[in-house]
Amino acid sequence: MKLKRVTFQGGVRVPEHKELTEDKPIEVLPEPELAIIPLSQHTGKFANPTVKPGDRVKIGTKIGELQGFISANVHSSIAGKVVKIDEYPHPVGTTVPAVFIENDGSGETEEFTPKDWDALSPQEIIETIKEAGIVGLGGAAFPTHVKLSPPPEKRFHSMILNGAECEPYLTIDYRLMVEHAKEILEGGAIIRKALGAKTAYIGIEDNKPEAIEQMMKLAPEYDFEVVVLRTKYPQGSEKQLIKAITGKEVPSGGLPMDVGVYVQNVGTAYAIYEVFSKGKPLYERGVTVTGKVKEPKNLLVRIGTPVKKLIEAAGGYSEPPGKLIIGGPMMGISQYTEDIPVVKGTTGIVVQSAAEVTLPLDLPCIRCGFCVDVCPMGLVPTLVADYVRVNDIDAAEEWGIMDCMECGSCAYVCPAKRNLVHYIKLGKTIIMKRRK
């Protein structure tokens, strides 16, 4: 099979720090004594609780029923007693309703029923995925059944499994590809049948040679083409991945479906494999715990486990933490407490020292153009940010602010250390409030 080495225009090379965990096999973290499971772990409406305080649940019991089209079911990750349903801090920075479950130590599991996906229709596959509460595990957590159900006038001719994992530090997708390549490809085959896609790819950055080797051995069995991508951030973004692999450009304001290409994270493909091979809903996921911890690790973690339990499993902090990030350092979200729970979209926990997160001065733009060179969306970030600073939101919108993916490449290369992403996020928030 011929290897391609492709990429997209723009982007940056950043220190990877993947050596901390890339050779660490995935370990199973013991169940928490108390699971705090948010009823919102996905894009869209909160799930409605289907349990009440005092109820006993098993591993895999549905505890939240999706509301409307864009929503997702939520399942218990441990067996025990529901002690309360209350508001609790969420990794995205808000508080949401969460189900508190006290572990009874029984490990009792619901009776899961595997399904022969090859004997099912595309709609039956999508309904099974919907019932299992599967969402995108690359971080966005968009409900997978929704993504698999485009409007009738849209058709997917191609699909891409996203194994780029371009964020620094994170290696959980890499370990999944090394340890579960066959299962990921079978999950991809299930997705492909649901879509009716004619062509299928798996894109992997060239800093992951062992994953490439594993996939190269097995991909022909599933009629997938392995595409080797040049290591560059943000190669794992959907639009950049589509451009690199297919040459198609998603239009401004558009979605991948507009060019007939479907993209799904390899972790999601693995979760879909487990739905059909084991009948297992989504109640656990892999997480990289890295940075300033004593023993950086890749862990398989029950949803609802407090982050502090993952830090403890990694030996604790190696020095006083300056910042605790859920996700990667480029697009992740800084936290104010380690008591927040792991959710479906938690790809990693990155601990940085105080020295690493000292905020530089935000100096005037020197008109160097570096931000323009690296912007993967072809924007002029410094100009867009300036329009927001002077409250000319209409001009910011005209200059494409809503196309910004907030990857942070512009701020990373800016010699003046301007808070470009900060202002762009602010502008987008104002625009979204106006539209509502």
C-alpha positions as CSV (number, residue, x, y, z in Angstrom):
1,M,0.0,0.0,0.0
2,K,1.4,3.4,-1.0
3,L,1.9,5.8,1.8
4,K,1.0,9.4,1.4
5,R,2.7,12.2,3.5
6,V,0.3,15.1,3.3
7,T,-0.7,18.1,5.3
8,F,-2.6,21.4,5.2
9,Q,-1.7,25.1,4.7
10,G,-0.7,27.0,7.9
11,G,-0.3,25.5,11.3
12,V,2.7,25.3,13.7
13,R,5.2,22.9,15.0
14,V,5.0,22.7,18.8
15,P,7.0,20.8,21.4
16,E,5.2,17.5,21.6
17,H,6.1,16.1,25.1
18,K,4.6,12.8,24.0
19,E,7.6,10.9,25.2
20,L,6.2,11.1,28.7
21,T,3.5,8.6,28.0
22,E,3.7,7.3,24.4
23,D,5.3,4.0,25.6
24,K,3.0,3.6,28.6
25,P,0.3,0.9,28.0
26,I,-3.2,1.7,29.1
27,E,-3.8,0.8,32.8
28,V,-7.2,0.3,34.3
29,L,-8.0,2.7,37.1
30,P,-10.0,1.2,40.0
31,E,-13.6,2.3,40.3
32,P,-14.2,5.4,42.4
33,E,-15.9,5.2,45.7
34,L,-18.2,8.1,44.6
35,A,-19.0,8.7,40.9
36,I,-20.3,12.2,40.0
37,I,-21.8,11.8,36.6
38,P,-23.0,15.0,34.8
39,L,-26.2,14.8,32.8
40,S,-24.6,17.0,30.2
41,Q,-21.5,15.4,28.7
42,H,-22.3,16.2,25.1
43,T,-23.2,19.0,22.7
44,G,-26.9,19.8,23.0
45,K,-29.6,19.5,25.6
46,F,-29.0,17.9,29.1
47,A,-30.2,14.4,29.5
48,N,-33.3,14.0,31.7
49,P,-32.6,11.9,34.9
50,T,-34.2,8.5,34.9
51,V,-33.2,7.7,38.5
52,K,-33.9,9.4,41.8
53,P,-32.1,9.5,45.2
54,G,-32.3,6.1,46.9
55,D,-32.4,4.1,43.7
56,R,-29.8,1.3,43.2
57,V,-28.1,1.2,39.8
58,K,-25.7,-1.3,38.1
59,I,-22.8,-0.6,35.8
60,G,-24.3,0.4,32.5
61,T,-27.8,1.4,33.9
62,K,-29.2,4.3,32.0
63,I,-29.4,7.2,34.4
64,G,-30.1,10.0,31.9
65,E,-32.4,10.0,28.8
66,L,-31.6,12.2,25.9
67,Q,-33.8,15.2,25.2
68,G,-34.6,16.0,21.6
69,F,-32.5,15.3,18.6
70,I,-29.1,16.8,19.7
71,S,-28.6,15.1,23.0
72,A,-27.2,11.8,24.4
73,N,-28.0,9.1,26.9
74,V,-26.0,8.9,30.1
75,H,-25.2,5.6,31.9
76,S,-23.9,4.7,35.3
77,S,-20.2,3.8,35.5
78,I,-20.4,1.9,38.8
79,A,-22.9,-0.2,40.8
80,G,-24.4,1.4,43.9
81,K,-26.9,3.8,45.4
82,V,-27.9,7.1,44.0
83,V,-27.4,9.5,46.9
84,K,-28.5,12.7,45.2
85,I,-28.9,14.7,42.0
86,D,-27.5,18.2,42.3
87,E,-25.6,20.9,40.5
88,Y,-21.9,20.3,40.2
89,P,-18.9,22.0,38.5
90,H,-18.3,20.7,34.9
91,P,-14.9,20.8,33.1
92,V,-16.2,23.4,30.6
93,G,-16.5,25.9,33.5
94,T,-20.2,25.8,34.2
95,T,-22.3,23.9,36.8
96,V,-24.7,21.3,35.5
97,P,-27.0,18.7,37.1
98,A,-25.1,15.5,38.1
99,V,-26.0,12.1,39.5
100,F,-24.0,11.2,42.6
101,I,-23.6,7.4,43.0
102,E,-22.1,5.7,46.0
103,N,-20.2,2.6,45.1
104,D,-21.4,-0.6,46.9
105,G,-18.4,-2.6,45.8
106,S,-20.5,-5.3,44.1
107,G,-19.3,-4.6,40.5
108,E,-22.8,-5.7,39.3
109,T,-23.3,-5.1,35.7
110,E,-26.4,-4.8,33.5
111,E,-26.9,-7.7,31.0
112,F,-25.4,-6.4,27.8
113,T,-26.4,-8.0,24.5
114,P,-23.9,-8.0,21.6
115,K,-25.3,-7.4,18.1
116,D,-24.2,-8.6,14.7
117,W,-23.8,-5.3,13.0
118,D,-23.3,-6.9,9.6
119,A,-26.9,-8.1,9.8
120,L,-28.3,-4.7,10.8
121,S,-29.6,-1.9,8.5
122,P,-27.8,1.5,8.7
123,Q,-30.7,2.9,10.7
124,E,-30.6,0.0,13.2
125,I,-26.8,0.7,13.6
126,I,-27.5,4.3,14.3
127,E,-30.2,3.6,16.8
128,T,-27.9,1.2,18.7
129,I,-25.2,3.8,18.8
130,K,-27.8,6.3,20.0
131,E,-29.0,4.1,22.8
132,A,-25.4,3.5,24.0
133,G,-24.8,7.2,24.5
134,I,-21.9,7.4,22.1
135,V,-20.4,10.9,21.5
136,G,-17.2,12.1,19.8
137,L,-14.4,11.2,22.1
138,G,-11.8,13.5,20.5
139,G,-13.0,16.3,22.9
140,A,-16.0,17.9,21.1
141,A,-18.4,15.2,22.4
142,F,-21.0,15.8,19.6
143,P,-23.6,13.0,19.7
144,T,-22.5,10.4,17.2
145,H,-26.0,9.3,16.2
146,V,-26.7,12.9,15.1
147,K,-23.5,13.1,13.1
148,L,-24.4,9.9,11.4
149,S,-27.8,11.4,10.4
150,P,-27.3,14.2,7.9
151,P,-30.2,15.9,6.1
152,P,-31.6,13.8,3.2
153,E,-29.9,16.1,0.6
154,K,-26.5,15.4,2.1
155,R,-24.6,12.2,1.4
156,F,-21.2,10.9,2.6
157,H,-19.0,9.4,-0.1
158,S,-15.9,9.2,2.1
159,M,-15.1,8.7,5.8
160,I,-11.9,9.4,7.8
161,L,-10.9,7.9,11.1
162,N,-8.9,10.6,12.9
163,G,-5.7,9.2,14.5
164,A,-3.8,12.5,14.2
165,E,-3.9,13.4,17.9
166,C,-2.0,16.6,17.3
167,E,-2.3,18.2,20.7
168,P,1.0,18.2,22.7
169,Y,1.3,15.7,25.6
170,L,-1.8,13.6,24.7
171,T,-1.2,9.9,23.7
172,I,-4.3,8.0,24.6
173,D,-5.4,7.7,20.9
174,Y,-1.9,6.6,20.0
175,R,-2.0,3.8,22.7
176,L,-5.5,2.8,21.5
177,M,-4.2,2.4,17.9
178,V,-1.2,0.4,19.1
179,E,-3.2,-1.8,21.5
180,H,-6.6,-2.1,19.7
181,A,-5.9,-1.5,16.0
182,K,-8.2,-4.3,14.8
183,E,-11.1,-3.2,17.1
184,I,-10.8,0.4,15.9
185,L,-10.9,-0.7,12.2
186,E,-14.0,-2.8,12.9
187,G,-15.6,0.2,14.6
188,G,-14.7,2.1,11.5
189,A,-16.3,-0.5,9.3
190,I,-19.5,-0.2,11.4
191,I,-19.5,3.6,10.9
192,R,-18.9,3.1,7.1
193,K,-21.9,0.8,6.8
194,A,-24.1,3.3,8.6
195,L,-22.9,6.0,6.2
196,G,-22.8,4.1,3.0
197,A,-19.4,5.6,2.3
198,K,-17.5,4.3,-0.7
199,T,-14.0,5.2,0.5
200,A,-12.5,5.0,3.9
201,Y,-9.2,6.4,5.3
202,I,-7.4,6.5,8.6
203,G,-5.1,9.5,9.0
204,I,-2.1,9.2,11.4
205,E,0.7,11.7,12.0
206,D,4.2,10.5,11.2
207,N,5.3,10.8,14.8
208,K,3.3,7.6,15.6
209,P,5.3,4.9,13.7
210,E,4.1,2.0,15.7
211,A,0.4,2.9,15.2
212,I,1.1,3.3,11.5
213,E,2.7,-0.1,11.4
214,Q,-0.2,-1.7,13.2
215,M,-2.8,-0.1,11.0
216,M,-0.9,-0.9,7.8
217,K,-1.0,-4.6,8.6
218,L,-4.7,-4.7,9.3
219,A,-6.2,-1.9,7.1
220,P,-6.5,-4.0,3.9
221,E,-8.8,-6.5,5.7
222,Y,-11.3,-3.7,6.2
223,D,-10.6,-1.8,3.0
224,F,-9.2,1.2,4.7
225,E,-6.4,3.3,3.3
226,V,-3.7,4.5,5.8
227,V,-2.7,8.1,5.2
228,V,0.4,9.3,6.9
229,L,0.2,13.0,7.8
230,R,3.1,15.4,8.5
231,T,3.3,16.1,12.2
232,K,1.9,19.6,12.5
233,Y,-0.7,21.3,14.8
234,P,-3.7,21.4,14.3
235,Q,-3.6,18.5,11.9
236,G,-6.4,16.7,13.8
237,S,-9.0,19.4,13.1
238,E,-11.7,18.0,10.9
239,K,-11.4,20.7,8.1
240,Q,-7.6,20.5,8.0
241,L,-7.8,16.7,8.0
242,I,-10.2,16.7,5.1
243,K,-8.1,19.1,3.1
244,A,-4.9,17.1,3.7
245,I,-6.4,13.7,2.8
246,T,-9.0,14.4,0.1
247,G,-8.0,17.8,-1.2
248,K,-11.6,19.1,-0.6
249,E,-12.1,22.4,1.2
250,V,-15.1,22.8,3.6
251,P,-16.7,26.1,2.7
252,S,-16.8,29.1,5.0
253,G,-19.5,28.5,7.5
254,G,-20.0,25.0,6.3
255,L,-19.6,21.5,7.7
256,P,-17.8,18.4,6.5
257,M,-21.1,17.0,5.2
258,D,-21.1,19.8,2.7
259,V,-18.2,18.1,0.9
260,G,-19.5,14.6,1.5
261,V,-16.8,13.6,4.0
262,Y,-17.4,12.2,7.5
263,V,-14.7,12.4,10.2
264,Q,-14.6,10.4,13.5
265,N,-12.0,10.0,16.2
266,V,-10.4,6.6,16.6
267,G,-11.5,6.5,20.2
268,T,-15.1,6.8,19.2
269,A,-14.6,4.0,16.6
270,Y,-13.3,1.8,19.4
271,A,-16.3,2.7,21.6
272,I,-18.6,1.8,18.8
273,Y,-16.9,-1.6,18.4
274,E,-17.5,-2.3,22.0
275,V,-21.2,-1.4,21.6
276,F,-21.7,-4.1,19.1
277,S,-19.2,-6.7,20.2
278,K,-20.1,-6.5,23.9
279,G,-23.4,-4.6,24.0
280,K,-21.5,-2.0,26.2
281,P,-22.7,1.6,26.6
282,L,-20.3,4.4,27.0
283,Y,-19.4,4.5,30.7
284,E,-15.6,4.6,30.6
285,R,-12.9,6.1,28.4
286,G,-9.1,6.4,28.1
287,V,-7.3,9.5,29.5
288,T,-3.7,10.6,29.4
289,V,-2.5,12.0,32.7
290,T,0.8,13.9,32.2
291,G,2.9,16.9,32.7
292,K,4.1,17.7,36.2
293,V,3.1,14.4,37.8
294,K,5.5,11.8,39.2
295,E,4.3,9.0,37.0
296,P,2.7,10.1,33.7
297,K,0.2,7.4,32.5
298,N,-2.5,6.4,30.1
299,L,-5.5,5.2,32.1
300,L,-8.9,3.6,31.4
301,V,-11.2,5.6,33.6
302,R,-14.9,5.3,34.7
303,I,-17.0,8.4,33.8
304,G,-17.6,10.4,36.9
305,T,-14.3,9.7,38.6
306,P,-12.9,12.8,40.3
307,V,-9.8,14.1,38.5
308,K,-7.9,14.1,41.8
309,K,-8.1,10.2,41.7
310,L,-6.3,10.3,38.3
311,I,-3.6,12.6,39.7
312,E,-3.1,10.3,42.7
313,A,-2.8,7.3,40.3
314,A,0.0,9.2,38.5
315,G,1.9,9.5,41.8
316,G,0.7,13.0,42.6
317,Y,2.2,16.3,41.5
318,S,6.0,16.4,40.9
319,E,6.0,20.0,41.9
320,P,3.4,22.6,43.0
321,P,0.9,22.9,40.1
322,G,0.5,26.2,38.2
323,K,-2.3,25.0,36.0
324,L,-4.5,22.0,35.6
325,I,-5.8,21.5,32.1
326,I,-8.5,19.2,30.9
327,G,-7.5,18.3,27.3
328,G,-4.3,19.5,25.7
329,P,-2.4,22.7,26.4
330,M,-3.4,24.3,23.0
331,M,-7.2,24.0,23.2
332,G,-7.8,22.5,26.6
333,I,-9.7,24.3,29.5
334,S,-7.9,25.3,32.7
335,Q,-9.6,24.2,35.9
336,Y,-10.0,25.8,39.3
337,T,-10.4,22.5,41.2
338,E,-9.3,18.9,40.9
339,D,-12.6,17.7,42.2
340,I,-14.3,17.9,38.8
341,P,-15.3,14.6,37.3
342,V,-14.0,12.8,34.2
343,V,-16.6,13.2,31.4
344,K,-17.0,11.6,28.0
345,G,-15.0,14.4,26.4
346,T,-12.0,14.2,28.7
347,T,-9.0,13.2,26.5
348,G,-6.3,14.2,29.0
349,I,-5.2,15.9,32.1
350,V,-2.1,18.1,31.7
351,V,-0.4,19.6,34.8
352,Q,1.8,22.6,34.2
353,S,4.2,24.3,36.7
354,A,3.8,27.9,37.7
355,A,6.9,28.8,35.6
356,E,5.2,27.3,32.5
357,V,2.1,29.4,32.8
358,T,3.4,32.8,33.7
359,L,1.3,35.3,31.6
360,P,3.5,37.5,29.4
361,L,2.6,41.1,28.7
362,D,0.1,41.7,25.9
363,L,2.0,44.2,23.7
364,P,1.0,46.1,20.6
365,C,0.9,44.3,17.3
366,I,4.2,44.8,15.4
367,R,2.6,43.8,12.0
368,C,5.0,40.9,11.4
369,G,2.3,38.7,9.8
370,F,3.2,35.5,11.6
371,C,-0.3,34.9,12.8
372,V,-1.5,35.2,9.2
373,D,1.1,32.7,8.0
374,V,0.1,30.0,10.5
375,C,-3.7,30.4,10.6
376,P,-5.1,27.1,9.3
377,M,-8.4,28.9,8.3
378,G,-6.7,31.6,6.3
379,L,-7.8,34.5,8.5
380,V,-6.0,37.7,9.7
381,P,-6.2,37.0,13.5
382,T,-4.6,40.3,14.6
383,L,-7.1,42.3,12.7
384,V,-10.1,40.2,13.8
385,A,-8.9,40.6,17.5
386,D,-8.5,44.4,17.0
387,Y,-12.0,44.7,15.8
388,V,-13.3,42.9,18.9
389,R,-11.1,45.1,21.2
390,V,-12.8,48.3,19.8
391,N,-16.2,46.6,19.9
392,D,-16.7,46.6,16.1
393,I,-18.2,43.2,16.1
394,D,-19.8,43.6,12.6
395,A,-16.4,44.1,11.1
396,A,-15.0,41.1,13.0
397,E,-17.8,39.0,11.6
398,E,-17.1,40.3,8.1
399,W,-13.4,39.3,8.5
400,G,-14.4,35.7,9.3
401,I,-14.3,35.5,13.1
402,M,-16.9,32.7,13.1
403,D,-14.6,30.5,10.9
404,C,-11.9,30.7,13.7
405,M,-11.4,27.2,15.3
406,E,-9.7,28.7,18.3
407,C,-6.7,26.5,17.8
408,G,-4.3,29.0,19.3
409,S,-1.7,28.8,16.5
410,C,-1.7,32.6,16.1
411,A,-1.2,33.3,19.8
412,Y,1.6,30.7,19.9
413,V,3.7,32.4,17.3
414,C,2.9,36.0,18.2
415,P,6.1,37.8,19.3
416,A,4.1,40.5,21.0
417,K,2.3,37.8,23.0
418,R,-1.1,39.2,22.2
419,N,-4.2,37.5,23.6
420,L,-5.6,36.9,20.2
421,V,-7.7,33.8,21.0
422,H,-9.1,35.6,24.1
423,Y,-10.5,38.4,22.0
424,I,-11.8,36.1,19.2
425,K,-13.6,34.0,21.7
426,L,-15.2,37.1,23.2
427,G,-16.3,38.3,19.8
428,K,-17.8,35.0,19.0
429,T,-19.7,34.9,22.3
430,I,-21.2,38.3,21.5
431,I,-22.2,37.2,18.1
432,M,-23.9,34.1,19.4
433,K,-25.8,36.1,22.0
434,R,-27.0,38.4,19.2
435,R,-28.2,35.5,17.1
436,K,-30.2,34.1,20.0
